[in-house]
Amino acid sequence: MTEKLRYRLLTGVDDRKFCERISAALDDGYELYGSPAATFNGESVIVAQALVLTDGKASSD
């Protein structure tokens, strides 16, 4: 099993798939860190959300 990173930044188009990725990370023990960021690339809204793992099971790499 690969150890989890303490910090992750998920980015993508603001759609159901992105929300599912965030939900999966939350189910995996991550917590939201800060507010999401959003921008428009001329076609879609692109979002970013930082997540942190605070349970002490993170990799030191």
N, C-alpha and C positions, 0 to 999 in steps of 0.2 A: 504494500500500500504506500502510495506517495504521500509524504507529509504535506500538509496544507501551508500555504503562504499566509503570513499575518495580514498582508495588505493586498487587495485586488482592486483594479479599476475596470469595470465593465463598461463597454461602449457599444453603441449600435443604433439602428433605426428604432424610433419610438413605436414599437408594435407589440403584439402579444408575445412573440418569441423573446424579445428583450425582457419583458416582464416575467416570463417563465424562467429566464436565466437568473434574474434577481431573486425570484421566489426560491429557486433551487439553492442558491447560495445561502439565503436566510435559513432554509431547512437544514443546510449543512453546517450551521453554527456561526455563520458570519453575521455581523450587525452593520446596518447602514452607518456610514461615516460622512457627516456633512450633508449638504443639500445636493440634489442632482443638478447637473449643468445641461443646458440644451442650446442647440444652434440649428440653423436651417441651411442646407447645402444647395438650395435652389430646387430641390425635388422632394426632400424628406426632412423631417425633424430628426436630428441626431442627438442622442442623450448619452450622458456619462454618469455613473454612480460609483463612488468609492465604497468599499466594504472592508471591515477589519475583523480579525479573529482574535478574540480576547480570552479564550479558554486555556491558553498555554500549550496547545498541541500543534503549534506552527513550526515550520522548518526554520533553521537559522540561516539558510542560504539566501 
